[in-house]
Amino acid sequence: MTAFTGPVFRPGDDGYDDERAGFNLTVDHHPELVVGATGPDDVIAAVDYATTRGLAVAVLTTGHGPALPADGQVLVNTRRMDEVRVDPAARTAHVGGGVRWQQVLPRTAPHGLAPLNGSSPNVGVVGYTLGGGVGPLGRSYGYAADRVRRVDMVTADGRLRQVTADSEPELFWAVRGGKGNFGVVVGLEFELVPVARLYGGALFFPAEAAADVLHAWARWAPTVPEEMSSSVLMLQFPPLPQIPEPIRGRYIACVRFAHTGTAEEGERLVRPLRDAGRPILDTLGELPYAQVGTIYNDPTEPAPAYDSNSSLHTLDEAAVDAILSQVGPEAGSPLVMELRQLGGAYTRAPAIPSAVGGRDAAYALFAAALLRPGQEDAVRGAHDALHEALSPWATGGSTFNFAGVHDAAPERVRRAFTPADYTRLAKAKAVYDPDNVFRINHNIPPG
Ligand SMILES: Cc1cc2nc3c(=O)[nH]c(=O)nc-3n(C[C@H](O)[C@H](O)[C@H](O)COP(=O)(O)OP(=O)(O)OC[C@H]3O[C@@H](n4cnc5c(N)ncnc54)[C@H](O)[C@@H]3O)c2cc1C
């Protein structure tokens, strides 16, 4: 038996269920072995254990972005690799492979610095960053992946590599965008940006205003400066006690804003949206960057979500009507739909090229539904119908980080990259993981 420093769990062991559990309960892993990795040596041992037995290696950090169950395979749980180091002078952070954004934000904030995190502080830094990383600062500063300086990772040959633009240029290109396809990341160094506060929050509108608000947002978004990031969320809130009274049990159109400019300028910019209807809840205001997660208030309780995404190049009136017909208040859809404005710095190529795709997209469209037993066909059908209805405005591509359970098949993964970049990724995969050991993910098979 390979020597592990951290705990390992087999089916039936105490702790096995805790160790294999993630945020998205739709994917229910039943691995042959779970390795609670405490550092690179445990990951090397896990890869060695798997490859000598012809098994795959899957990674679980938080379970926010699963694709497939790791049944009968080796699952590496990274959460014990939780070190965070900040170098304020160099404006960089170095984190262990299992760190969540909520562990980074309190460490960077005292220095007036921010990482390019996403909407939910619960999400893992590595998975988010290497999948691109679309966040509240993104229109100003671009994709998180483009700010990575160094990736410490264990590849399929069991080697620990320090991957930089100089040491391993092709792997450095591929892993920044190609996510977990190239190995298990045990450490990540990335740049921070000088942001200490934001003007941000959300406006919640009732069902009767949803159409006007979505039309208003579609007209407004192309006119705002890059300092403004925003999104629209449309959903039927469940009647749960933890949801604030004005929105509990109601259909809501929620516009979220994150503005790096002054509060006065932010106030001025959001006015047309405030005027689009009468908000029943308004959380907009000045906030310290460390509280950025309050803008979105993403769910924190594990749930069985079934999700998908696609990218749009335009959002004209007909596109808005198509969205409303699928997920508007009258549609009775099981889907929660979010549209995020991209553009701005997302469109610009980074100084050191990365594999991140979708730079031509103007909007990312993400949808999710709770997958209740017996509802599978209805939920899958609602996803397909939404994307089909939006196809006249779709780029044909997608945002890799928003690849959901519905997007697990390789042909749906392929859409996240340009054809040339996908071919290059598949070639890099053939070099670094020819046997596709890292295939329990949104997979890029070796080509
Ligand atoms: C509520 C919610 C909010 C989100 N908000 C945003 C957002 O604002 N912007 C955005 O861009 N995305 C967002 N996402 C998507 C999220 O960034 C991806 O799902 C990401 O992959 C999650 O990574 P994780 O480690 O938390 O999840 P996990 O499910 O644990 O990991 C997902 C995959 O990431 C890879 N991975 C994770 N850790 C490692 C590692 N140490 N080494 C190698 N590979 C690894 C693996 O391929 C793994 O299968 C959100 C998702 C949810 C559910």
The ligand as an SDF file (V2000), in Angstrom:
LIG
                    3D

 53 58  0  0  0  0  0  0  0  0999 V2000
  -22.6790   29.2010   -6.2700 C   0  0  0  0  0  0  0  0  0  0  0  0
  -21.6360   29.2610   -7.3580 C   0  0  0  0  0  0  0  0  0  0  0  0
  -21.0900   30.4810   -7.7120 C   0  0  0  0  0  0  0  0  0  0  0  0
  -20.1200   30.5540   -8.7020 C   0  0  0  0  0  0  0  0  0  0  0  0
  -19.6460   31.7830   -9.0700 N   0  0  0  0  0  0  0  0  0  0  0  0
  -18.7400   31.8700  -10.0710 C   0  0  0  0  0  0  0  0  0  0  0  0
  -18.2690   33.1250  -10.5190 C   0  0  0  0  0  0  0  0  0  0  0  0
  -18.6800   34.1720  -10.0130 O   0  0  0  0  0  0  0  0  0  0  0  0
  -17.3780   33.1550  -11.5290 N   0  0  0  0  0  0  0  0  0  0  0  0
  -16.8850   32.0140  -12.0970 C   0  0  0  0  0  0  0  0  0  0  0  0
  -16.0260   32.1160  -12.9780 O   0  0  0  0  0  0  0  0  0  0  0  0
  -17.3040   30.8070  -11.6960 N   0  0  0  0  0  0  0  0  0  0  0  0
  -18.2260   30.7120  -10.7130 C   0  0  0  0  0  0  0  0  0  0  0  0
  -18.6930   29.4950  -10.3250 N   0  0  0  0  0  0  0  0  0  0  0  0
  -18.1430   28.3080  -10.9790 C   0  0  0  0  0  0  0  0  0  0  0  0
  -16.9000   27.8290  -10.2370 C   0  0  0  0  0  0  0  0  0  0  0  0
  -15.8460   28.7530  -10.3820 O   0  0  0  0  0  0  0  0  0  0  0  0
  -16.4490   26.4930  -10.8160 C   0  0  0  0  0  0  0  0  0  0  0  0
  -17.4870   25.5680  -10.6440 O   0  0  0  0  0  0  0  0  0  0  0  0
  -15.1720   25.9930  -10.1680 C   0  0  0  0  0  0  0  0  0  0  0  0
  -14.7110   24.9010  -10.8970 O   0  0  0  0  0  0  0  0  0  0  0  0
  -15.4000   25.5510   -8.7510 C   0  0  0  0  0  0  0  0  0  0  0  0
  -14.2000   25.0690   -8.2180 O   0  0  0  0  0  0  0  0  0  0  0  0
  -14.2440   24.3510   -6.8070 P   0  0  0  0  0  0  0  0  0  0  0  0
  -12.8740   23.8870   -6.4990 O   0  0  0  0  0  0  0  0  0  0  0  0
  -14.9180   25.2580   -5.8510 O   0  0  0  0  0  0  0  0  0  0  0  0
  -15.2250   23.1230   -7.0650 O   0  0  0  0  0  0  0  0  0  0  0  0
  -14.9330   21.5810   -7.2510 P   0  0  0  0  0  0  0  0  0  0  0  0
  -16.2230   20.9850   -7.6920 O   0  0  0  0  0  0  0  0  0  0  0  0
  -14.3150   21.0010   -6.0390 O   0  0  0  0  0  0  0  0  0  0  0  0
  -13.8980   21.5040   -8.4400 O   0  0  0  0  0  0  0  0  0  0  0  0
  -14.3490   21.5990   -9.7800 C   0  0  0  0  0  0  0  0  0  0  0  0
  -13.2370   21.2040  -10.6890 C   0  0  0  0  0  0  0  0  0  0  0  0
  -12.1810   22.1610  -10.5790 O   0  0  0  0  0  0  0  0  0  0  0  0
  -10.9440   21.5060  -10.7190 C   0  0  0  0  0  0  0  0  0  0  0  0
  -10.1680   21.7000   -9.4940 N   0  0  0  0  0  0  0  0  0  0  0  0
  -10.5760   22.1630   -8.3000 C   0  0  0  0  0  0  0  0  0  0  0  0
   -9.5560   22.1920   -7.4340 N   0  0  0  0  0  0  0  0  0  0  0  0
   -8.4680   21.7190   -8.1020 C   0  0  0  0  0  0  0  0  0  0  0  0
   -7.1030   21.5000   -7.7590 C   0  0  0  0  0  0  0  0  0  0  0  0
   -6.6070   21.7840   -6.5490 N   0  0  0  0  0  0  0  0  0  0  0  0
   -6.2900   20.9790   -8.7150 N   0  0  0  0  0  0  0  0  0  0  0  0
   -6.7330   20.6970   -9.9440 C   0  0  0  0  0  0  0  0  0  0  0  0
   -8.0200   20.8980  -10.3210 N   0  0  0  0  0  0  0  0  0  0  0  0
   -8.8590   21.4080   -9.4130 C   0  0  0  0  0  0  0  0  0  0  0  0
  -11.2210   20.0510  -10.9660 C   0  0  0  0  0  0  0  0  0  0  0  0
  -11.2910   19.8280  -12.3500 O   0  0  0  0  0  0  0  0  0  0  0  0
  -12.5920   19.8770  -10.3730 C   0  0  0  0  0  0  0  0  0  0  0  0
  -13.3070   18.8100  -10.9640 O   0  0  0  0  0  0  0  0  0  0  0  0
  -19.6690   29.3890   -9.3440 C   0  0  0  0  0  0  0  0  0  0  0  0
  -20.2150   28.1520   -8.9870 C   0  0  0  0  0  0  0  0  0  0  0  0
  -21.2050   28.0830   -8.0130 C   0  0  0  0  0  0  0  0  0  0  0  0
  -21.8180   26.7630   -7.6920 C   0  0  0  0  0  0  0  0  0  0  0  0
  1  2  1  0
  2  3  1  0
  2 52  2  0
  3  4  2  0
  4  5  1  0
  4 50  1  0
  5  6  2  0
  6  7  1  0
  6 13  1  0
  7  8  2  0
  7  9  1  0
  9 10  1  0
 10 11  2  0
 10 12  1  0
 12 13  2  0
 13 14  1  0
 14 15  1  0
 14 50  1  0
 15 16  1  0
 16 17  1  0
 16 18  1  0
 18 19  1  0
 18 20  1  0
 20 21  1  0
 20 22  1  0
 22 23  1  0
 23 24  1  0
 24 25  2  0
 24 26  1  0
 24 27  1  0
 27 28  1  0
 28 29  2  0
 28 30  1  0
 28 31  1  0
 31 32  1  0
 32 33  1  0
 33 34  1  0
 33 48  1  0
 34 35  1  0
 35 36  1  0
 35 46  1  0
 36 37  1  0
 36 45  1  0
 37 38  2  0
 38 39  1  0
 39 40  1  0
 39 45  2  0
 40 41  1  0
 40 42  2  0
 42 43  1  0
 43 44  2  0
 44 45  1  0
 46 47  1  0
 46 48  1  0
 48 49  1  0
 50 51  2  0
 51 52  1  0
 52 53  1  0
M  END
$$$$
